Amino acid sequence: MKELQNLVSLNDKKILVVLPIKKVVDTFLNECAYSIAQQNQPIDLLVLYNGESEEELNSLKAILDKPSITVPDKAEDGSVQQKTIEAERKINYVVEKTGSYTFQQIFNEALNYAVINKYETFSVVESEDVIDVDWYRNALNYAAKKTDKDAFLPITREVSNGGFVGFFNEACWVDGYAEVAGVFDLQLLMRFNCANITGTVFRTKSIEEHSETVDGQLKVIKEGFKYSYSHEFFLRMIYDDLKFFTVPRLGYEHRIDIPIEIVDPFSSKIPRNITAWPEERGGMSPEEIKFWNEAARKEYFISRHDRPIKFEKKIVA
């Protein structure tokens, strides 16, 4: 991690948005980049690129320089054609190479960049997702008013194969679910894994203070966790008395069940049918899923350190 000398802040170091990229998928990345460009709050974007191809890197930069979306457009004769709309604003971004290969490492790297470059807040998004144009403005407005809160989550639309599945992050607003409306607590999170890490705006100082330093780098998410690492992270932060608040505004579209050949740990997204996937493609058995879920509900309390934990498959005689 280093100082981002080629990124001149447009928001007085209020927020750093981090976008990890391993493979450029034009349609998804264009839609994500377009939503970033259209934000009604100046954004400083750090792209962490894990690829090796110079051609792909150039393609990535071309999309970031001029993001666009394609929408259906009805002509006068009634026919429907595809219309391309380019973003009205430019993205203020820099691309840095990363050696991180899991989302846990990416999140920890994002924290380090935010600390080194003295950003007040940071947020990690994924390249298949879309951010509502007012989300970061809303989040920073709430952050300015609610100085006792340490993170601000958006109401998230869960979308699968283009179809609406439901909302996420809203459970703390449901009557009787949380002790304080809008604020996550241990009792709620022990019942439900209902907080999404992507799109959330974290106060850098708060997360830094509850991290540990390993080999000169800050680490807050346990990289030894294969599954449920964000759940363990939320539990541990709230146990340490951090206040995570859901802004009562739609802010993020979380696109799940993206067609993939293997389950890639570079992404935080886990297929809902992961138990049907073969192990060689990243699948997990119901027993392993249960193991990591139970580990998350224990490890947040047992240790703030990233202890070595491993699932041992039971051998049936």
N, C-alpha and C positions, 0 to 999 in steps of 0.2 A: 504494500500500500504506500501511496505517495501523495504529495500535494498535487492537486489538479491545476497545474499552471496554465493549461490551455482552455480552461473553463472559467470565463469571467461571469460572476454571478449576476443574474438579472433580478434577484429577489432579496438582495442584501443578506444572503446566507440563511434565509428563512427555511428553505427546504431543498433537499437533494433527493431526486427520484432516481432509483437504480433499476435498470432493465437488463437482466441477464439474457444473453443470446448464445445458443450453441449451434443452431441451424436456422438459416433464413428461410422462412416460408412466406412468400410474397404477400398473399392475401391477408393472413393473420397479422403480420408485422405492419403492413400498411394501415390496417384498421386501428391497431394499437397506437402506432406513431401519429396517425391523424387525430386520435382522441387526446394525445399529449399536446400536439401542436395547437389544438383548439381550446386548451385550458384558459379559463378566465382569470388565471393567476400565473404570473411568470414562473416558469419551471426551469431549473437546472437539471439536466439529464445526464447521468453517467451510464454508459452502456458497457457492460462487462462481457467481452466477446471471448468465447472458448474455442472457436473454430481455428482451422489451420490454413484455409484457402484464401489466397489474396484476392481471387476473383469474387468469392462470396463476401469478403470484407468490403470490397468496392460496391457490391450490390446492396449490402447493408447500409452503407453511407448514402448511396443514391436514394434509397427509400426514406432515410431520415432527413435528407436535404429537401425532399419534395414528396411528402406522404400524400396519399390519395385514397379515396374509397370509391367503390362502384355501386350504384343504386339503380333500380329499375325506373325507367322514365317512359310515360305514355305519350306517344306521338299523336298528332292531330287525326291521323287515320285510324286511331285506336290500337295500333300495334305497340307492343312494349319492347323497348330497347334498353340497353345498358348505358348508363351515363356516368362518366368519371368526374368526380369533384375533388379538386386539390385543396389542401389546407390553406387557410387564409394567412396563417402565421408561420414563422420559421421556428424550428426547434433549436434551443440553445443546448448543444450537447458536446460530449467528448467520448471517444471510444478508447477503452483500455483493455489490454489482453488480460485474461484471468486463467489461472491454473486450477481454479475450483471446479469440481466435477459433481458436487451435490448441492441441493438447495440450502442445506444447513450451512455449508461453507460459504455460499454466496451471501446469505444473510449476514453472517459474521464479517465477511469482507465489506459489505455495505456499511455496517456499523463503524468499522475502522476508517473507511473513507470519510464518513460523516464527521467523526471525531477529529481526524487529522486536518480536515479542511474547514473545521469550525462551523458546521451547519447546525442550526437549532433543532431541526427535525429531519427525519429521513423516511423514505417509503420504498418498498420493493414491489415491482409489478412484473407480470409475466407477459410474454410477447403475444399470446393468443387472446389476451383479455382486453377489455375496453374500459376506459375511465370516463365517467360523466364529466362534462365540461366545467361544472361548478365544484367538483369534489374538492380539489386542493384549496380553492378559495374558502369554501365552507369549513374545511378542516382547520385551516390556519386562523380563521375568525373565531372558531370555538376554542382553539388553543390559546388565543390572546385573552379570552374572557375566562376560561376555566383553567387557571394557572395551577390548580391542585391536581389536574389530571395529567397522566403520563403517556397516554396513547389515545388515538381517535380512530375508531373503526367506521367504515361506511356501511350503510345498508347495502348488501350485495345481492344482485340478481344471479341466481344459479341457472345456467343455460346449458342444455345438453343437446348436441346435434341441431342447434338452432331453435330448440323448443324450451320454453320457460319451465323450470323444475320447481323453483320456490325461492324464498329469501334466506339469507344468512346474516349473522351478526345481530339479528333483531330480537333474540330470545330475552335479552336483559330488559327489554321494554314490555314484555308480556306480563300482564297483571299477575302478581304472586310468584313470579319466577326468581326475581332478584331482590335482595334486601333494599337496594336503592335503585330506583328506576333509571335505566340507561347505563348502569355500571355493572360490569361483570364481577362476580364474587366466587369464592371457592365452592360453595354449595351448588351453585348453578353449573359450574364447569365440571364438578365431579359427577353430576348427573348427565350432562350432555357435552360432547365435543362440538361446540357451536360457535367458535370464534375463528375467523379466517385471517391469516397473517398478511396476505397480499393486499395491497391497496391501503393498508393501515398506516397512519402517520404516527411515528414514534418520536417522543422527545429524546434527542441524542444523549443528553446528560443523564437522564433517568436510566436509560438502558446501559449506558457506560458504567454507571455506579453499581449496577447489579450484574456486571460481567466479571469474568476472571481473565487474567493475563496468562497466556500460554505461549512460550517461545517468542515473547515480545508482541504478540497479537491479542487483541480483545476477542473473547469468545463468549457468547451469551446463549446460543442454541447448541445443544449437545450433539456433536457430530457423530457420536457413536450410535445414536438412535437411527434405526432403519425406517421406522414408521411411528406416527403419533408424536414426532418431535415438537411440532408446533403446539400441540395440546399440553405437553410437559412444560414447554416454555411459558405458555399463558398461566398455567397453574403455579409455576414457581415464581413468576413475577408478581402475581396477585397475592401469593402467600407472603412474599417479601413486602407487601403493603403498597404496591404500585396500583394506580387507579386507571383502568382501561374503560373508556367511555365510547359508546356507539352514538355517533351523530345521527339524529333522526332524519336523515336525508339519503335518498338513493345516490350512490357514488361510484359503484364498481360493478362491472359485469364479469363474472367468473365463469369461464367457459370450460366445462368438464367433458369427459368422454371424447376428447380430441382423437381422431384416428392416428394410431401409432403402431409401430412394429414391436417395440419393446417398452417396458416401463423404465423410463429414464430418470434416475435420481436427481438429475439437474433441475427437474421441475418439481414443484411441491404437489402436483396433481397426481392422485392415485385413482386408477379406474375403479368404478364402483363394483365391477365384477372381477376384481383382481384375484379372487380365489379360484376363478375358472382359468386363469392364465397358467401356462407351464412355467416351472421355476427358471428354465433357461431363458425365458423372455421377461423375467422380473416378477413373476407371479408369486403369491404367498398363500400358504394354507390357512384355513380358519384358525388352526392352533397357533400359528405364528402371529396372525392379526391379534388374537386374544392376548398373546404374550406381551406384545408391544403396547397395547391399550392398557393392560394392567401395570406395566412398567412405568408408563407415564403417570398413572395415578399414585405411584409409590415413590418414584425417584425425585419428584419435585420437592418432597418432604425429607427424604433420606439424605440427599446430597445435592449441593449446588454445583459440584464438580462433575465433569464428564467421565463417569466411571465406565470401565469396560463391561459391556453387557452383551450377551450373545444368546440367541435362541438356539436351543439344543433340540433337534428333532428326536422324538421318542421312537425307539426301535421296538417294533411289535414282534414278539417271539412267534 
